[in-house]
Amino acid sequence: MKIAVVGTGYVGLVTGTCFAETGNDVICVDIDSAKVEKMKKGTVPIYEPGLDILFERNIKDGRLSFTTNLHDAIRTSEIIFLSLPTPQDADGSADLKFVLGVAEDLGKFFKSEPNIGFKIIIDKSTVPVGTADRVKEKIKSYAPDFEFDVASNPEFLREGMAVEDFLKPERVVIGTSNQKTKEILTELYEPFVRSGNPVYFMDERSAEMTKYAANSFLAAKISFMNEIANLCELTGAEVDKVRIGIGSDSRIGKRFLFPGVGYGGSCFPKDVIALVNTANENGYDFKILKSVVAVNKNQIELFFNKISNHYGGDISKKHFAVWGLAFKPNTDDVREAPSIALIKNLLVAGATISAFDPEAAQTTKAVLGNKIEYAESSYKALENADALIIVTEWNEFRNPDFAKIKAFLKKPVIFDGRNLYDLDKMKANNFIYYSIGRAPIK
């Protein structure tokens, strides 16, 4: 099939590359000409494990191409995926200016070239309930007689696992009321679900709600477990044991039960608030999700207070090493990353920072500039630091050389926001060790 993907962020680039991998001809569209030129030369603009191999192979084989010309891309494409940003607006709602802007361009183009055949426009971006209708109305306002359909096909890709998630999806959700669209998309997704994983067809609004509901529920699990962790610290219970105890219940499951400094990234923070906003617009007080947001924000404050309280409330002139900047491992994404909020708090309190992340130094620099130092290695970050702060659970941080850590730090103090280390091991190595939901070692 011939496919156009409008937008080459995490979702768009993975979507286009993986569809090309199954033999489709895919053209990706972006307004950033410099980015497009780099991609044409084989440069992947994001860090996503496994993407570079598929990316290079499909460019070489001629199935994956890039352009800034939207009209050229859609003229020859049967299916048009909209993988555009939907940033959080000032009131918490999802800003649809990019989605509706492209819809307007499509409507004008369809009016000027009415004989280019049936087109399927698919919202791949995370969009509020009713967006498919709004896109359809926008296009029809310019080309009322043009034959097209607007469907919803939300993505469920985990950054760091996006390629695997796309190639082997647990499920595919498609919202459409058009039988022709259903038949075409069934054929498109057939190579990805040969092992029997389901493709669920539903109406467009239910598909849009499914995406928000899924992300919000997972965010709620994280915030719930963080609340349990906070209570464990007050009662003397150990959160790791509690997590194992409840995670073995099949009704609950083991995933998203790890306590920490809160969730971040491009999806959970924005999507939870957007769903709260949708509820508000419909006159419903979504109390649980409002609490999820509040708990997540509070986790950073609680962790910061642990650090500050250890030093008697004064961390001015303290120098900290920070391991981990990305909002999660295996990505360079720092959007809504807990590390950014924590570092800002530390800087305001007068501390200085030397940070290391295997992939996210440049993306962090785009946010924080030169307000912190960027170390070349995890151990380099430790030099002359008063303590180590761990914010992201990269694998390379899980089994470090503790003797080396002690040698670099002024004092053997670790604030672990991801519970990477065993308490007995920390005690045996004579560390002062703070974690989440577990008694500190002093």
Long-range contacts (C-beta under 8 A, 24 or more apart in sequence): 1-25, 1-78, 1-79, 1-184, 1-187, 1-188, 2-76, 2-77, 2-78, 2-79, 3-27, 3-77, 3-78, 3-79, 3-80, 3-81, 4-28, 4-29, 4-73, 4-74, 4-77, 4-79, 4-80, 4-81, 5-29, 5-81, 5-83, 5-124, 6-70, 6-73, 6-80, 6-81, 6-82, 6-83, 6-84, 6-102, 7-82, 7-83, 7-84, 7-85, 7-98, 7-125, 8-35, 8-36, 8-39, 8-45, 8-66, 8-83, 9-46, 9-83, 9-85, 10-46, 10-48, 10-157, 10-159, 10-162, 10-266, 10-333, 11-83, 11-124, 11-125, 11-155, 11-157, 11-162, 12-81, 12-83, 12-84, 12-124, 13-44, 13-45, 13-46, 13-48, 13-51, 13-55, 14-48, 14-51, 14-157, 14-162, 14-163, 14-166, 15-81, 15-83, 15-124, 15-155, 15-166, 16-64, 16-81, 17-51, 17-54, 17-55, 17-58, 17-64, 17-163, 18-54, 18-163, 18-166, 18-167, 19-188, 20-54, 20-58, 20-63, 20-64, 21-54, 21-57, 21-58, 21-63, 21-167, 22-191, 22-192, 23-63, 23-191, 24-63, 24-188, 25-63, 26-58, 26-63, 26-64, 26-65, 27-65, 27-66, 27-67, 27-72, 27-73, 27-76, 27-77, 28-64, 28-65, 28-66, 28-67, 29-66, 29-67, 29-68, 29-69, 29-70, 29-73, 30-66, 30-68, 31-68, 32-68, 33-68, 36-66, 36-67, 36-68, 39-66, 40-65, 40-66, 46-332, 47-331, 47-332, 47-359, 48-159, 48-160, 48-162, 48-163, 48-330, 48-331, 49-160, 49-161, 49-163, 49-330, 50-163, 50-164, 51-162, 51-163, 54-163, 70-102, 70-105, 70-109, 71-109, 74-106, 74-109, 74-119, 75-109, 75-113, 75-116, 77-119, 78-117, 78-118, 78-119, 78-120, 78-184, 79-119, 79-120, 79-122, 79-184, 79-185, 79-188, 80-106, 80-119, 80-120, 80-121, 80-122, 81-122, 81-124, 81-153, 82-121, 82-122, 82-123, 82-124, 82-125, 82-135, 83-124, 83-125, 84-125, 85-125, 86-125, 86-126, 86-127, 86-270, 86-274, 87-270, 88-269, 88-270, 88-273, 88-274, 91-277, 92-273, 92-274, 92-276, 92-277, 93-128, 93-274, 93-277, 93-278, 93-281, 94-126, 94-127, 94-128, 94-270, 94-274, 94-277, 96-127, 96-128, 96-131, 96-134, 99-123, 99-125, 99-127, 99-131, 99-135, 100-134, 100-135, 100-138, 103-134, 103-135, 103-138, 103-139, 104-138, 104-142, 106-139, 107-138, 107-139, 107-140, 107-141, 107-142, 107-143, 108-142, 108-143, 110-139, 110-142, 110-143, 110-146, 110-148, 111-142, 111-143, 111-146, 114-143, 114-145, 114-146, 117-147, 118-147, 118-148, 118-149, 118-180, 119-146, 119-147, 119-148, 119-149, 120-148, 120-149, 120-151, 120-181, 120-184, 120-185, 121-148, 121-149, 121-150, 121-151, 122-150, 122-151, 122-152, 122-153, 122-185, 123-150, 123-151, 123-152, 123-153, 123-154, 123-208, 124-153, 124-154, 124-155, 126-154, 126-155, 126-211, 126-212, 126-215, 126-267, 126-270, 126-271, 126-274, 127-152, 127-208, 128-208, 128-212, 128-274, 128-278, 129-205, 129-208, 129-209, 129-212, 129-278, 130-205, 130-208, 131-208, 132-175, 132-204, 132-205, 132-208, 133-204, 133-205, 149-176, 149-178, 149-180, 149-181, 150-204, 151-175, 151-176, 151-178, 151-181, 151-185, 151-204, 151-207, 152-176, 152-204, 152-207, 152-208, 153-185, 153-207, 154-207, 154-208, 154-210, 154-211, 155-211, 156-211, 156-214, 159-265, 159-266, 159-328, 159-330, 159-331, 159-333, 160-328, 160-329, 160-330, 160-331, 161-330, 166-192, 167-192, 168-192, 168-195, 168-197, 169-193, 169-197, 170-197, 171-197, 171-198, 171-199, 171-200, 172-197, 172-198, 172-199, 172-200, 173-200, 173-202, 173-207, 173-210, 173-211, 174-199, 174-200, 174-201, 174-202, 174-207, 175-201, 175-202, 175-203, 175-204, 175-205, 175-206, 175-207, 175-208, 176-201, 176-203, 176-204, 177-203, 177-204, 211-271, 212-271, 212-274, 212-275, 212-278, 213-275, 215-267, 215-268, 215-271, 215-272, 216-271, 216-272, 216-275, 216-289, 216-292, 218-256, 218-268, 219-263, 219-268, 219-271, 219-272, 219-292, 219-296, 220-288, 220-289, 220-292, 221-255, 221-256, 221-257, 222-256, 222-260, 222-262, 222-263, 222-268, 222-296, 223-262, 223-263, 223-291, 223-292, 223-295, 223-296, 225-256, 225-257, 225-258, 225-259, 226-259, 226-260, 226-262, 226-295, 226-296, 226-299, 226-436, 227-295, 228-259, 228-437, 229-259, 229-436, 229-437, 230-302, 230-437, 232-437, 232-438, 233-437, 233-438, 233-439, 236-439, 237-437, 238-437, 238-438, 238-439, 239-419, 239-436, 239-437, 239-438, 240-419, 240-437, 240-438, 242-437, 258-418, 258-419, 259-419, 259-436, 259-437, 260-299, 260-338, 260-393, 260-417, 260-418, 260-419, 260-436, 261-299, 261-300, 261-303, 261-338, 261-342, 261-391, 261-417, 261-418, 261-436, 262-296, 262-297, 262-299, 262-300, 262-338, 263-296, 263-327, 263-338, 264-327, 264-328, 264-334, 264-335, 264-336, 264-337, 264-338, 265-327, 265-328, 265-333, 265-335, 265-336, 265-337, 266-333, 266-335, 266-336, 268-336, 269-293, 269-296, 269-336, 270-336, 299-338, 300-338, 300-341, 300-342, 300-345, 301-345, 303-342, 303-415, 303-417, 303-436, 304-342, 304-345, 304-346, 306-415, 306-434, 306-440, 307-346, 307-387, 307-389, 307-415, 307-434, 308-349, 310-387, 310-413, 310-415, 310-432, 310-434, 315-346, 315-349, 315-350, 315-351, 316-349, 316-350, 316-351, 317-350, 317-351, 318-350, 318-351, 318-352, 318-386, 318-387, 319-351, 319-352, 319-353, 319-354, 319-384, 319-385, 319-386, 320-346, 320-351, 320-352, 320-353, 320-354, 320-385, 320-386, 320-387, 320-388, 320-389, 321-353, 321-354, 321-355, 321-356, 321-375, 321-381, 321-382, 321-385, 321-387, 321-388, 321-389, 321-409, 322-353, 322-354, 322-355, 322-356, 322-372, 322-381, 322-389, 322-390, 322-391, 323-355, 323-356, 323-357, 323-378, 323-381, 323-388, 323-389, 323-390, 323-391, 323-392, 323-394, 323-397, 324-356, 324-357, 324-390, 324-391, 324-392, 324-393, 324-394, 324-397, 324-418, 325-355, 325-356, 325-357, 325-360, 325-361, 325-363, 325-364, 325-391, 325-392, 326-357, 326-359, 326-360, 326-363, 326-392, 327-392, 328-392, 328-393, 329-392, 329-393, 329-394, 329-395, 330-359, 330-394, 331-359, 331-360, 332-357, 332-359, 332-360, 332-362, 332-363, 333-360, 333-363, 334-360, 334-363, 334-364, 334-367, 337-391, 337-392, 338-391, 338-417, 339-364, 339-391, 339-392, 340-364, 340-367, 340-368, 342-389, 342-391, 342-417, 343-368, 343-371, 343-372, 344-368, 347-371, 347-372, 354-380, 354-381, 354-382, 354-383, 354-385, 355-381, 356-380, 356-381, 357-392, 357-394, 358-394, 358-396, 379-404, 379-405, 379-408, 382-408, 382-409, 383-408, 384-408, 384-410, 385-409, 385-410, 386-410, 386-411, 386-413, 387-411, 387-413, 387-414, 387-415, 388-413, 388-414, 388-415, 389-414, 389-415, 389-417, 390-414, 390-415, 390-416, 390-417, 390-418, 390-420, 391-417, 391-418, 392-418, 393-418, 393-420, 402-429, 402-431, 403-429, 406-430, 406-431
